[in-house]
Amino acid sequence: MGFKSLFSKGIGGGLNVKRWVGYGQIKSDTKVLGKLFQTVFSRRKEKLSTETFEEAVVRHGLTEEDIKKKMQSSRHLVIAFLSFALLLFLYSLYQWGSGAFLNGMICFLLALLSSAYAFREHFNLYQMKQRRLGCTYSEWFKSLLSKGQGK
């Protein structure tokens, strides 16, 4: 057994730097991230649904009583999510005050998530009250402001 065969099979056989670094995995991850980036930030014009509220009610086979139950359920969910978000926010303040910054950040992020769910349910409730689909966020926000002023 000569020096060349010892080096190539023994010592030199483990000197595969590309494998150590994980070059193949990094390359495939980069391709996946590139495709994800193109999907998220592409400016494709997608055709939005022009279905009316009445057509959606007929398509789902809903009655007026079903719609009222869904509206009541949405109201309850909004209250529950906002209450949970408030409790989580207060608890995150407590955590930050006691020095547990990471715990406080996690609670704060959960409060934001709960608030997002509350927004979604309230927006759906607004669309059911308006009896139309495709309402904009600015219309929803203006309705909130007008309710606050007693209009």
Stockholm file with secondary structure:
# STOCKHOLM 1.0

chainA/1-151         MGFKSLFSKGIGGGLNVKRWVGYGQIKSDTKVLGKLFQTVFSRRKEKLSTETFEEAVVRHGLTEEDIKKKMQSSRHLVIAFLSFALLLFLYSLYQWGSGAFLNGMICFLLALLSSAYAFREHFNLYQMKQRRLGCTYSEWFKSLLSKGQGK
#=GR chainA/1-151 SS CCHHHHIIIIIGGGCCHHHHHTHHHHHHHHHHHHHHHHHHHCCCCCCCCCCCHHHHHHHHTCCHHHHHHHHHHHHHHHHHHHHHHHHHHHHHHHHHHTTCHHHHHHHHHHHHHHHHHHHHHHHHHHHHHHTCSCCCHHHHHHHHHHHHTTC
#=GC SS_cons         CCHHHHIIIIIGGGCCHHHHHTHHHHHHHHHHHHHHHHHHHCCCCCCCCCCCHHHHHHHHTCCHHHHHHHHHHHHHHHHHHHHHHHHHHHHHHHHHHTTCHHHHHHHHHHHHHHHHHHHHHHHHHHHHHHTCSCCCHHHHHHHHHHHHTTC
//
